[in-house]
Amino acid sequence: MLKRQNKEDVSLEEHVLAVQSGDEETRHHLLTDYQPFVATCVSKVCKRYVNPNQDDEFSIGLMAFNEAIDAFSHEKGSSFLSFAKLVITRKVIDYIRVEQKDLAMISLDQNNEDEEGNQQDKHIAIASKKAFQEEELAWFRQIEIKEYNLKLKEYKLSFSELASVSPKHQDAKETSQEIAKIIYEDEDIREYILRKKRLPIKKYYR
């Protein structure tokens, strides 16, 4: 068990590994100490202030943070906080998507004596749902792009380099896709690339 008074001398990743080894006291401290981080992540998804004491979204985010503690691995290639932010974002988006779907269904199913007003409510509900989904998708793509950019840096690559070397003709694109599929399905080659961050040209192409 990690000593509380010495936590400043231990990295966050080491705390996470301690929890994964059964240190539940450290889990409790992480869930307490990182509530501001969780609230910030959730607020960015919801695009509003999230009250930890009232909003269900915060509870979803905190549970996602706890799941991230159990699921984190150095092999994923990112820091724990980057990984946790991604998990929180996905869980909260999934929760909001379900909630919005339920609200839209309720709005569309309600019977209103004022038919004209009811039709207006339907249009508002549909428009609001569409606007939310578009914003949600844009935010989720932004998170994925950031995470993908971090992964590219591990291989000393950038988006601009990918754009400059990517095949322009359809036949070249199809060939590249076939090569990528072969590499992915070959466990030895795939593991070599993940470990060495480069293609095994000397080993397989002498």
C-alpha positions as CSV (number, residue, x, y, z in Angstrom):
1,M,0.0,0.0,0.0
2,L,1.3,3.5,-0.9
3,K,1.8,5.8,2.0
4,R,-0.5,8.8,1.9
5,Q,2.2,11.2,3.1
6,N,4.6,10.2,0.3
7,K,2.2,10.5,-2.5
8,E,4.1,13.5,-3.9
9,D,7.0,11.2,-4.6
10,V,5.0,8.7,-6.6
11,S,3.7,9.3,-10.1
12,L,0.1,9.1,-10.9
13,E,0.7,6.1,-13.1
14,E,2.4,4.3,-10.2
15,H,-0.7,5.1,-8.0
16,V,-2.9,3.6,-10.7
17,L,-0.7,0.4,-10.8
18,A,-1.0,0.2,-7.1
19,V,-4.8,0.2,-7.3
20,Q,-4.7,-2.4,-10.0
21,S,-2.7,-4.6,-7.6
22,G,-5.4,-4.3,-4.9
23,D,-4.7,-1.0,-3.1
24,E,-8.3,0.1,-2.5
25,E,-7.2,2.9,-0.2
26,T,-5.3,4.6,-3.0
27,R,-8.3,4.1,-5.3
28,H,-10.4,6.1,-2.8
29,H,-7.8,8.9,-2.6
30,L,-7.6,9.1,-6.5
31,L,-11.4,9.2,-6.8
32,T,-11.4,12.0,-4.2
33,D,-8.4,14.0,-5.3
34,Y,-9.2,14.0,-9.0
35,Q,-12.9,15.0,-8.8
36,P,-12.0,18.5,-10.1
37,F,-10.4,16.8,-13.2
38,V,-13.5,14.7,-13.7
39,A,-15.7,17.7,-13.4
40,T,-13.7,19.6,-15.9
41,C,-13.8,16.8,-18.4
42,V,-17.6,16.4,-18.0
43,S,-18.2,20.1,-18.2
44,K,-16.3,20.2,-21.6
45,V,-18.5,17.5,-22.9
46,C,-21.7,19.1,-21.6
47,K,-20.5,22.6,-22.6
48,R,-21.8,24.0,-19.3
49,Y,-20.9,24.0,-15.6
50,V,-21.5,20.6,-14.0
51,N,-22.4,20.5,-10.3
52,P,-20.7,17.5,-8.7
53,N,-23.4,17.4,-6.0
54,Q,-26.4,17.6,-8.4
55,D,-25.7,16.5,-11.9
56,D,-26.0,12.9,-13.0
57,E,-23.3,13.5,-15.7
58,F,-20.7,14.0,-12.9
59,S,-21.5,10.7,-11.4
60,I,-21.2,9.1,-14.8
61,G,-17.8,10.8,-15.3
62,L,-16.6,9.6,-11.8
63,M,-17.6,6.0,-12.6
64,A,-15.8,6.3,-15.9
65,F,-12.7,7.6,-14.1
66,N,-12.8,4.6,-11.9
67,E,-13.1,2.3,-14.9
68,A,-10.1,4.0,-16.5
69,I,-8.1,3.2,-13.4
70,D,-8.8,-0.5,-13.8
71,A,-8.4,-0.5,-17.6
72,F,-5.2,1.7,-17.9
73,S,-2.1,0.2,-19.4
74,H,1.3,1.8,-20.3
75,E,1.1,-0.2,-23.5
76,K,-1.8,2.0,-24.7
77,G,0.9,4.7,-25.3
78,S,-0.7,7.6,-23.5
79,S,-0.6,9.1,-20.0
80,F,-3.2,8.0,-17.6
81,L,-5.0,11.4,-17.6
82,S,-5.2,11.4,-21.4
83,F,-6.6,7.9,-21.3
84,A,-9.0,8.8,-18.4
85,K,-10.2,11.9,-20.3
86,L,-11.1,9.8,-23.3
87,V,-13.0,7.2,-21.3
88,I,-14.9,9.9,-19.4
89,T,-15.8,11.7,-22.6
90,R,-17.1,8.5,-24.3
91,K,-19.1,7.4,-21.2
92,V,-20.7,10.8,-20.8
93,I,-21.5,11.2,-24.5
94,D,-23.1,7.7,-24.4
95,Y,-25.2,8.7,-21.4
96,I,-26.3,12.0,-22.9
97,R,-27.1,10.3,-26.2
98,V,-29.5,7.9,-24.4
99,E,-31.0,10.7,-22.3
100,Q,-31.6,12.9,-25.4
101,K,-33.1,10.0,-27.3
102,D,-35.5,9.4,-24.4
103,L,-36.4,13.0,-24.1
104,A,-37.1,13.3,-27.9
105,M,-39.3,10.2,-27.8
106,I,-41.3,11.7,-24.9
107,S,-41.7,14.9,-26.8
108,L,-42.8,13.2,-29.9
109,D,-45.2,10.9,-28.1
110,Q,-47.0,13.5,-26.0
111,N,-50.6,14.3,-26.8
112,N,-51.4,17.9,-26.7
113,E,-54.9,19.4,-27.0
114,D,-53.4,22.3,-28.9
115,E,-52.4,20.5,-32.1
116,E,-50.6,23.5,-33.5
117,G,-48.5,23.9,-30.3
118,N,-47.8,20.2,-30.3
119,Q,-46.5,20.3,-33.8
120,Q,-44.2,23.2,-32.9
121,D,-42.9,21.3,-29.9
122,K,-42.1,18.4,-32.2
123,H,-40.1,20.6,-34.5
124,I,-38.2,22.2,-31.7
125,A,-37.4,18.8,-30.2
126,I,-36.2,17.4,-33.5
127,A,-34.1,20.5,-34.2
128,S,-32.6,20.5,-30.7
129,K,-31.7,16.9,-31.0
130,K,-30.1,17.3,-34.3
131,A,-28.1,20.3,-33.1
132,F,-26.9,18.4,-30.1
133,Q,-25.9,15.4,-32.1
134,E,-23.9,17.6,-34.4
135,E,-22.1,19.3,-31.6
136,E,-21.5,16.0,-29.8
137,L,-20.0,14.4,-33.0
138,A,-17.7,17.4,-33.5
139,W,-16.5,17.3,-29.9
140,F,-15.9,13.5,-30.0
141,R,-14.0,13.9,-33.3
142,Q,-11.9,16.6,-31.7
143,I,-11.0,14.3,-28.8
144,E,-10.2,11.4,-31.2
145,I,-7.9,13.7,-33.3
146,K,-6.0,14.8,-30.2
147,E,-5.5,11.2,-29.1
148,Y,-4.5,10.1,-32.7
149,N,-2.0,13.0,-32.9
150,L,-0.4,11.8,-29.6
151,K,-0.2,8.3,-31.1
152,L,1.4,9.6,-34.3
153,K,4.1,11.3,-32.3
154,E,5.2,8.0,-30.9
155,Y,6.1,7.0,-34.5
156,K,7.7,10.5,-35.2
157,L,4.9,11.3,-37.6
158,S,2.5,14.2,-38.0
159,F,-0.8,14.8,-39.9
160,S,1.0,17.0,-42.5
161,E,3.5,14.2,-43.2
162,L,0.7,11.7,-43.6
163,A,-1.1,14.0,-46.0
164,S,2.1,14.5,-48.1
165,V,2.9,10.8,-48.4
166,S,-0.6,9.3,-48.7
167,P,-1.3,7.7,-52.1
168,K,-3.3,9.9,-54.5
169,H,-4.5,7.3,-57.0
170,Q,-7.2,4.7,-56.2
171,D,-5.1,1.7,-57.1
172,A,-2.3,2.9,-54.8
173,K,-4.8,3.5,-52.0
174,E,-6.2,0.0,-52.4
175,T,-2.7,-1.5,-52.4
176,S,-1.8,0.4,-49.2
177,Q,-5.0,-0.9,-47.6
178,E,-4.1,-4.4,-48.5
179,I,-0.6,-4.0,-47.1
180,A,-2.0,-2.5,-43.9
181,K,-4.3,-5.5,-43.5
182,I,-1.5,-7.9,-44.0
183,I,0.6,-6.2,-41.4
184,Y,-2.3,-6.0,-38.9
185,E,-3.2,-9.7,-39.3
186,D,0.5,-10.9,-39.0
187,E,1.0,-10.9,-35.2
188,D,4.8,-11.0,-35.4
189,I,5.0,-7.9,-37.7
190,R,2.3,-6.1,-35.7
191,E,4.1,-6.6,-32.4
192,Y,7.4,-5.6,-34.0
193,I,6.0,-2.3,-35.2
194,L,4.3,-1.6,-31.9
195,R,7.5,-2.3,-30.0
196,K,10.1,-0.7,-32.4
197,K,7.9,2.0,-33.9
198,R,9.1,1.2,-37.4
199,L,8.6,-1.4,-40.2
200,P,10.7,-4.6,-40.0
201,I,12.3,-3.9,-43.4
202,K,15.7,-5.5,-42.7
203,K,14.1,-8.6,-41.1
204,Y,11.6,-9.4,-43.8
205,Y,12.9,-7.8,-46.9
206,R,16.5,-8.8,-47.4
